[in-house]
Structures are given as structure tokens and as C-alpha cells.
Amino acid sequence: MKLNENMFRMYDIRGVWEDDLTVESAELIGKAFGTYVRQKGIKDVLVGRDNRLSSRPIRDALIKGLT
């Protein structure tokens, strides 16, 4: 899977739900971030979300990738 490089900003990730950002891409981002934090010796990660309908599946996929 190829991710849209324009989604990645200095302080966040932004994309159009189900176009740039999908459940699959959120899980892949979670896997990559999980690898990064483990290599840094970080044991805890906090995942937040807002109330948009897309936030719950994005959160769930990100957590799935992290674990």
C-alpha cells in the first residue's frame, strides 16, 4: 500500500477519509509508529480522537496497528 505523502505534516496527519486516509492506511501508520516508539524505548502511547464519524474507525485501526 502506498500512502499519500501530502498527508504527513510537521505536527499531524491530515487526509480525506476513505480517499487519502482509510482503515488500512491508519493501521499501517499505527504499525510504523509502533515500531518507532518501541525502538525509542517508549512504552505508552495515548490515542485521542474527536467526534467525527470517521474518528472511531481511524482510532480503532491505529490501535490495532500499534498492538
Gaussian input, Z-matrix of N, CA and C with variables (Angstrom, degrees):
# hf/3-21g

backbone

0 1
 N
 C     1     B1
 C     2     B2     1     A1
 N     3     B3     2     A2     1     D1
 C     4     B4     3     A3     2     D2
 C     5     B5     4     A4     3     D3
 N     6     B6     5     A5     4     D4
 C     7     B7     6     A6     5     D5
 C     8     B8     7     A7     6     D6
 N     9     B9     8     A8     7     D7
 C    10    B10     9     A9     8     D8
 C    11    B11    10    A10     9     D9
 N    12    B12    11    A11    10    D10
 C    13    B13    12    A12    11    D11
 C    14    B14    13    A13    12    D12
 N    15    B15    14    A14    13    D13
 C    16    B16    15    A15    14    D14
 C    17    B17    16    A16    15    D15
 N    18    B18    17    A17    16    D16
 C    19    B19    18    A18    17    D17
 C    20    B20    19    A19    18    D18
 N    21    B21    20    A20    19    D19
 C    22    B22    21    A21    20    D20
 C    23    B23    22    A22    21    D21
 N    24    B24    23    A23    22    D22
 C    25    B25    24    A24    23    D23
 C    26    B26    25    A25    24    D24
 N    27    B27    26    A26    25    D25
 C    28    B28    27    A27    26    D26
 C    29    B29    28    A28    27    D27
 N    30    B30    29    A29    28    D28
 C    31    B31    30    A30    29    D29
 C    32    B32    31    A31    30    D30
 N    33    B33    32    A32    31    D31
 C    34    B34    33    A33    32    D32
 C    35    B35    34    A34    33    D33
 N    36    B36    35    A35    34    D34
 C    37    B37    36    A36    35    D35
 C    38    B38    37    A37    36    D36
 N    39    B39    38    A38    37    D37
 C    40    B40    39    A39    38    D38
 C    41    B41    40    A40    39    D39
 N    42    B42    41    A41    40    D40
 C    43    B43    42    A42    41    D41
 C    44    B44    43    A43    42    D42
 N    45    B45    44    A44    43    D43
 C    46    B46    45    A45    44    D44
 C    47    B47    46    A46    45    D45
 N    48    B48    47    A47    46    D46
 C    49    B49    48    A48    47    D47
 C    50    B50    49    A49    48    D48
 N    51    B51    50    A50    49    D49
 C    52    B52    51    A51    50    D50
 C    53    B53    52    A52    51    D51
 N    54    B54    53    A53    52    D52
 C    55    B55    54    A54    53    D53
 C    56    B56    55    A55    54    D54
 N    57    B57    56    A56    55    D55
 C    58    B58    57    A57    56    D56
 C    59    B59    58    A58    57    D57
 N    60    B60    59    A59    58    D58
 C    61    B61    60    A60    59    D59
 C    62    B62    61    A61    60    D60
 N    63    B63    62    A62    61    D61
 C    64    B64    63    A63    62    D62
 C    65    B65    64    A64    63    D63
 N    66    B66    65    A65    64    D64
 C    67    B67    66    A66    65    D65
 C    68    B68    67    A67    66    D66
 N    69    B69    68    A68    67    D67
 C    70    B70    69    A69    68    D68
 C    71    B71    70    A70    69    D69
 N    72    B72    71    A71    70    D70
 C    73    B73    72    A72    71    D71
 C    74    B74    73    A73    72    D72
 N    75    B75    74    A74    73    D73
 C    76    B76    75    A75    74    D74
 C    77    B77    76    A76    75    D75
 N    78    B78    77    A77    76    D76
 C    79    B79    78    A78    77    D77
 C    80    B80    79    A79    78    D78
 N    81    B81    80    A80    79    D79
 C    82    B82    81    A81    80    D80
 C    83    B83    82    A82    81    D81
 N    84    B84    83    A83    82    D82
 C    85    B85    84    A84    83    D83
 C    86    B86    85    A85    84    D84
 N    87    B87    86    A86    85    D85
 C    88    B88    87    A87    86    D86
 C    89    B89    88    A88    87    D87
 N    90    B90    89    A89    88    D88
 C    91    B91    90    A90    89    D89
 C    92    B92    91    A91    90    D90
 N    93    B93    92    A92    91    D91
 C    94    B94    93    A93    92    D92
 C    95    B95    94    A94    93    D93
 N    96    B96    95    A95    94    D94
 C    97    B97    96    A96    95    D95
 C    98    B98    97    A97    96    D96
 N    99    B99    98    A98    97    D97
 C   100   B100    99    A99    98    D98
 C   101   B101   100   A100    99    D99
 N   102   B102   101   A101   100   D100
 C   103   B103   102   A102   101   D101
 C   104   B104   103   A103   102   D102
 N   105   B105   104   A104   103   D103
 C   106   B106   105   A105   104   D104
 C   107   B107   106   A106   105   D105
 N   108   B108   107   A107   106   D106
 C   109   B109   108   A108   107   D107
 C   110   B110   109   A109   108   D108
 N   111   B111   110   A110   109   D109
 C   112   B112   111   A111   110   D110
 C   113   B113   112   A112   111   D111
 N   114   B114   113   A113   112   D112
 C   115   B115   114   A114   113   D113
 C   116   B116   115   A115   114   D114
 N   117   B117   116   A116   115   D115
 C   118   B118   117   A117   116   D116
 C   119   B119   118   A118   117   D117
 N   120   B120   119   A119   118   D118
 C   121   B121   120   A120   119   D119
 C   122   B122   121   A121   120   D120
 N   123   B123   122   A122   121   D121
 C   124   B124   123   A123   122   D122
 C   125   B125   124   A124   123   D123
 N   126   B126   125   A125   124   D124
 C   127   B127   126   A126   125   D125
 C   128   B128   127   A127   126   D126
 N   129   B129   128   A128   127   D127
 C   130   B130   129   A129   128   D128
 C   131   B131   130   A130   129   D129
 N   132   B132   131   A131   130   D130
 C   133   B133   132   A132   131   D131
 C   134   B134   133   A133   132   D132
 N   135   B135   134   A134   133   D133
 C   136   B136   135   A135   134   D134
 C   137   B137   136   A136   135   D135
 N   138   B138   137   A137   136   D136
 C   139   B139   138   A138   137   D137
 C   140   B140   139   A139   138   D138
 N   141   B141   140   A140   139   D139
 C   142   B142   141   A141   140   D140
 C   143   B143   142   A142   141   D141
 N   144   B144   143   A143   142   D142
 C   145   B145   144   A144   143   D143
 C   146   B146   145   A145   144   D144
 N   147   B147   146   A146   145   D145
 C   148   B148   147   A147   146   D146
 C   149   B149   148   A148   147   D147
 N   150   B150   149   A149   148   D148
 C   151   B151   150   A150   149   D149
 C   152   B152   151   A151   150   D150
 N   153   B153   152   A152   151   D151
 C   154   B154   153   A153   152   D152
 C   155   B155   154   A154   153   D153
 N   156   B156   155   A155   154   D154
 C   157   B157   156   A156   155   D155
 C   158   B158   157   A157   156   D156
 N   159   B159   158   A158   157   D157
 C   160   B160   159   A159   158   D158
 C   161   B161   160   A160   159   D159
 N   162   B162   161   A161   160   D160
 C   163   B163   162   A162   161   D161
 C   164   B164   163   A163   162   D162
 N   165   B165   164   A164   163   D163
 C   166   B166   165   A165   164   D164
 C   167   B167   166   A166   165   D165
 N   168   B168   167   A167   166   D166
 C   169   B169   168   A168   167   D167
 C   170   B170   169   A169   168   D168
 N   171   B171   170   A170   169   D169
 C   172   B172   171   A171   170   D170
 C   173   B173   172   A172   171   D171
 N   174   B174   173   A173   172   D172
 C   175   B175   174   A174   173   D173
 C   176   B176   175   A175   174   D174
 N   177   B177   176   A176   175   D175
 C   178   B178   177   A177   176   D176
 C   179   B179   178   A178   177   D177
 N   180   B180   179   A179   178   D178
 C   181   B181   180   A180   179   D179
 C   182   B182   181   A181   180   D180
 N   183   B183   182   A182   181   D181
 C   184   B184   183   A183   182   D182
 C   185   B185   184   A184   183   D183
 N   186   B186   185   A185   184   D184
 C   187   B187   186   A186   185   D185
 C   188   B188   187   A187   186   D186
 N   189   B189   188   A188   187   D187
 C   190   B190   189   A189   188   D188
 C   191   B191   190   A190   189   D189
 N   192   B192   191   A191   190   D190
 C   193   B193   192   A192   191   D191
 C   194   B194   193   A193   192   D192
 N   195   B195   194   A194   193   D193
 C   196   B196   195   A195   194   D194
 C   197   B197   196   A196   195   D195
 N   198   B198   197   A197   196   D196
 C   199   B199   198   A198   197   D197
 C   200   B200   199   A199   198   D198

   B1=1.4529
   B2=1.5215
   B3=1.3080
   B4=1.4621
   B5=1.5248
   B6=1.3445
   B7=1.4588
   B8=1.5196
   B9=1.3088
   B10=1.4574
   B11=1.5303
   B12=1.3148
   B13=1.4653
   B14=1.5232
   B15=1.3201
   B16=1.4671
   B17=1.5297
   B18=1.3384
   B19=1.4674
   B20=1.5243
   B21=1.3123
   B22=1.4585
   B23=1.5180
   B24=1.3254
   B25=1.4645
   B26=1.5230
   B27=1.3140
   B28=1.4551
   B29=1.5366
   B30=1.3309
   B31=1.4628
   B32=1.5225
   B33=1.3182
   B34=1.4553
   B35=1.5221
   B36=1.3074
   B37=1.4629
   B38=1.5197
   B39=1.3307
   B40=1.4634
   B41=1.5205
   B42=1.3067
   B43=1.4471
   B44=1.5117
   B45=1.3027
   B46=1.4634
   B47=1.5260
   B48=1.3386
   B49=1.4539
   B50=1.5195
   B51=1.3086
   B52=1.4558
   B53=1.5246
   B54=1.3073
   B55=1.4623
   B56=1.5235
   B57=1.3291
   B58=1.4618
   B59=1.5247
   B60=1.3160
   B61=1.4608
   B62=1.5222
   B63=1.3182
   B64=1.4625
   B65=1.5248
   B66=1.3176
   B67=1.4599
   B68=1.5294
   B69=1.3152
   B70=1.4633
   B71=1.5269
   B72=1.3312
   B73=1.4671
   B74=1.5250
   B75=1.3329
   B76=1.4665
   B77=1.5275
   B78=1.3189
   B79=1.4646
   B80=1.5296
   B81=1.3091
   B82=1.4624
   B83=1.5309
   B84=1.3169
   B85=1.4671
   B86=1.5258
   B87=1.3292
   B88=1.4608
   B89=1.5172
   B90=1.3276
   B91=1.4684
   B92=1.5212
   B93=1.3195
   B94=1.4663
   B95=1.5254
   B96=1.3185
   B97=1.4598
   B98=1.5247
   B99=1.3282
   B100=1.4611
   B101=1.5164
   B102=1.3160
   B103=1.4675
   B104=1.5159
   B105=1.3138
   B106=1.4671
   B107=1.5263
   B108=1.3293
   B109=1.4684
   B110=1.5251
   B111=1.3328
   B112=1.4680
   B113=1.5197
   B114=1.3331
   B115=1.4650
   B116=1.5227
   B117=1.3109
   B118=1.4689
   B119=1.5292
   B120=1.3331
   B121=1.4560
   B122=1.5175
   B123=1.3196
   B124=1.4638
   B125=1.5265
   B126=1.3158
   B127=1.4585
   B128=1.5260
   B129=1.3139
   B130=1.4643
   B131=1.5219
   B132=1.3248
   B133=1.4639
   B134=1.5258
   B135=1.3034
   B136=1.4626
   B137=1.5249
   B138=1.3165
   B139=1.4630
   B140=1.5246
   B141=1.3121
   B142=1.4583
   B143=1.5207
   B144=1.3065
   B145=1.4638
   B146=1.5151
   B147=1.3299
   B148=1.4592
   B149=1.5294
   B150=1.3153
   B151=1.4646
   B152=1.5227
   B153=1.3175
   B154=1.4657
   B155=1.5235
   B156=1.3162
   B157=1.4635
   B158=1.5225
   B159=1.3149
   B160=1.4622
   B161=1.5259
   B162=1.3151
   B163=1.4679
   B164=1.5206
   B165=1.3102
   B166=1.4667
   B167=1.5301
   B168=1.3494
   B169=1.4665
   B170=1.5318
   B171=1.3301
   B172=1.4639
   B173=1.5262
   B174=1.3271
   B175=1.4685
   B176=1.5199
   B177=1.3199
   B178=1.4623
   B179=1.5259
   B180=1.3323
   B181=1.4638
   B182=1.5263
   B183=1.3179
   B184=1.4637
   B185=1.5289
   B186=1.3272
   B187=1.4674
   B188=1.5253
   B189=1.3158
   B190=1.4672
   B191=1.5257
   B192=1.3222
   B193=1.4594
   B194=1.5157
   B195=1.3207
   B196=1.4665
   B197=1.5244
   B198=1.3353
   B199=1.4683
   B200=1.5062
   A1=108.73
   A2=116.76
   A3=122.27
   A4=108.75
   A5=114.87
   A6=120.12
   A7=110.48
   A8=116.44
   A9=122.34
   A10=108.44
   A11=117.27
   A12=121.89
   A13=112.38
   A14=117.93
   A15=121.25
   A16=112.73
   A17=117.68
   A18=120.63
   A19=111.74
   A20=116.91
   A21=121.51
   A22=110.45
   A23=114.55
   A24=122.07
   A25=108.70
   A26=116.03
   A27=120.54
   A28=111.64
   A29=117.59
   A30=120.91
   A31=114.64
   A32=118.30
   A33=118.92
   A34=110.68
   A35=114.78
   A36=122.60
   A37=106.20
   A38=116.41
   A39=121.05
   A40=109.36
   A41=115.48
   A42=119.89
   A43=110.28
   A44=116.18
   A45=122.11
   A46=107.71
   A47=115.76
   A48=121.81
   A49=110.61
   A50=115.33
   A51=126.46
   A52=113.16
   A53=117.50
   A54=121.94
   A55=107.15
   A56=117.13
   A57=121.33
   A58=111.15
   A59=115.69
   A60=121.77
   A61=109.47
   A62=115.58
   A63=122.25
   A64=108.79
   A65=116.48
   A66=120.42
   A67=109.39
   A68=116.72
   A69=120.71
   A70=111.76
   A71=117.09
   A72=118.98
   A73=110.96
   A74=118.00
   A75=120.50
   A76=110.56
   A77=117.17
   A78=120.04
   A79=110.69
   A80=117.08
   A81=121.15
   A82=111.13
   A83=116.87
   A84=121.29
   A85=109.46
   A86=117.62
   A87=121.23
   A88=112.10
   A89=117.54
   A90=121.04
   A91=110.95
   A92=116.23
   A93=120.13
   A94=111.04
   A95=116.90
   A96=120.45
   A97=110.68
   A98=116.74
   A99=120.77
   A100=111.87
   A101=117.18
   A102=121.27
   A103=110.44
   A104=116.64
   A105=121.69
   A106=111.51
   A107=117.55
   A108=119.35
   A109=111.58
   A110=118.06
   A111=120.01
   A112=110.82
   A113=116.78
   A114=120.38
   A115=111.50
   A116=117.17
   A117=122.13
   A118=112.05
   A119=117.62
   A120=121.39
   A121=114.13
   A122=116.89
   A123=121.55
   A124=108.35
   A125=116.54
   A126=120.44
   A127=114.15
   A128=117.65
   A129=121.07
   A130=110.89
   A131=115.34
   A132=122.68
   A133=107.16
   A134=116.68
   A135=121.99
   A136=108.54
   A137=116.72
   A138=122.15
   A139=107.83
   A140=116.85
   A141=121.85
   A142=110.60
   A143=115.63
   A144=120.71
   A145=109.00
   A146=115.40
   A147=120.23
   A148=108.39
   A149=117.40
   A150=120.82
   A151=114.95
   A152=118.03
   A153=118.76
   A154=110.11
   A155=116.77
   A156=121.22
   A157=112.18
   A158=117.44
   A159=120.89
   A160=112.64
   A161=118.01
   A162=120.75
   A163=113.60
   A164=117.39
   A165=119.81
   A166=112.14
   A167=120.21
   A168=118.04
   A169=112.89
   A170=117.40
   A171=119.79
   A172=109.26
   A173=116.81
   A174=121.10
   A175=110.98
   A176=116.88
   A177=120.54
   A178=111.64
   A179=116.94
   A180=120.70
   A181=110.97
   A182=116.89
   A183=120.73
   A184=110.28
   A185=116.83
   A186=120.89
   A187=110.54
   A188=117.25
   A189=120.33
   A190=110.10
   A191=116.86
   A192=120.31
   A193=112.97
   A194=116.66
   A195=120.76
   A196=112.51
   A197=117.11
   A198=119.67
   A199=113.57
   D1=132.75
   D2=177.17
   D3=-103.72
   D4=128.79
   D5=179.11
   D6=-92.99
   D7=147.79
   D8=175.84
   D9=-71.23
   D10=112.64
   D11=-177.06
   D12=-61.95
   D13=-24.39
   D14=-179.23
   D15=-70.47
   D16=-11.73
   D17=178.36
   D18=-71.28
   D19=-27.11
   D20=-171.77
   D21=-89.28
   D22=115.55
   D23=179.91
   D24=-107.91
   D25=179.24
   D26=-179.32
   D27=-60.89
   D28=-40.40
   D29=-173.10
   D30=-122.83
   D31=1.81
   D32=-179.26
   D33=-161.55
   D34=-179.34
   D35=176.32
   D36=-123.16
   D37=126.84
   D38=-179.16
   D39=-129.95
   D40=137.64
   D41=177.51
   D42=-164.74
   D43=165.50
   D44=177.30
   D45=-83.02
   D46=123.63
   D47=-178.68
   D48=-57.87
   D49=132.85
   D50=-179.80
   D51=67.69
   D52=8.13
   D53=171.94
   D54=-117.77
   D55=-74.97
   D56=175.87
   D57=-79.96
   D58=-42.40
   D59=-173.63
   D60=-112.10
   D61=116.62
   D62=-179.32
   D63=-124.28
   D64=173.80
   D65=174.82
   D66=-58.69
   D67=-42.55
   D68=-178.91
   D69=-64.33
   D70=-42.71
   D71=-179.60
   D72=-70.31
   D73=-35.28
   D74=177.48
   D75=-64.60
   D76=-39.69
   D77=177.41
   D78=-65.89
   D79=-41.20
   D80=178.31
   D81=-63.24
   D82=-41.69
   D83=176.58
   D84=-62.90
   D85=-41.25
   D86=176.85
   D87=-60.69
   D88=-42.12
   D89=178.05
   D90=-62.95
   D91=-45.20
   D92=-179.67
   D93=-64.48
   D94=-44.96
   D95=-179.75
   D96=-67.00
   D97=-38.93
   D98=176.97
   D99=-60.58
   D100=-41.88
   D101=176.33
   D102=-61.94
   D103=-44.90
   D104=-179.68
   D105=-60.70
   D106=-49.35
   D107=-176.56
   D108=-68.44
   D109=-35.12
   D110=176.41
   D111=-63.44
   D112=-41.29
   D113=178.51
   D114=-63.80
   D115=-28.08
   D116=178.56
   D117=-86.85
   D118=-2.89
   D119=179.48
   D120=79.89
   D121=15.64
   D122=179.52
   D123=-83.72
   D124=130.82
   D125=-175.48
   D126=-103.67
   D127=-21.37
   D128=-177.39
   D129=-124.21
   D130=140.98
   D131=176.57
   D132=-134.25
   D133=135.18
   D134=177.13
   D135=-101.76
   D136=128.33
   D137=178.41
   D138=-113.23
   D139=121.83
   D140=177.91
   D141=-112.64
   D142=169.87
   D143=177.52
   D144=-156.82
   D145=165.75
   D146=174.48
   D147=-106.35
   D148=-165.52
   D149=-174.23
   D150=-95.42
   D151=7.77
   D152=176.87
   D153=-64.56
   D154=149.56
   D155=-178.69
   D156=-59.70
   D157=-29.96
   D158=-179.01
   D159=-77.75
   D160=-15.65
   D161=-173.77
   D162=-65.44
   D163=-39.58
   D164=-178.08
   D165=-64.48
   D166=-50.04
   D167=178.60
   D168=-65.63
   D169=-32.41
   D170=176.41
   D171=-65.02
   D172=-47.45
   D173=178.98
   D174=-58.72
   D175=-47.87
   D176=-177.40
   D177=-62.19
   D178=-41.40
   D179=179.76
   D180=-68.85
   D181=-39.64
   D182=178.01
   D183=-61.79
   D184=-45.45
   D185=178.91
   D186=-64.20
   D187=-39.89
   D188=177.39
   D189=-59.43
   D190=-41.46
   D191=177.89
   D192=-68.00
   D193=-34.05
   D194=-179.54
   D195=-70.30
   D196=-29.15
   D197=-173.18
   D198=-97.68

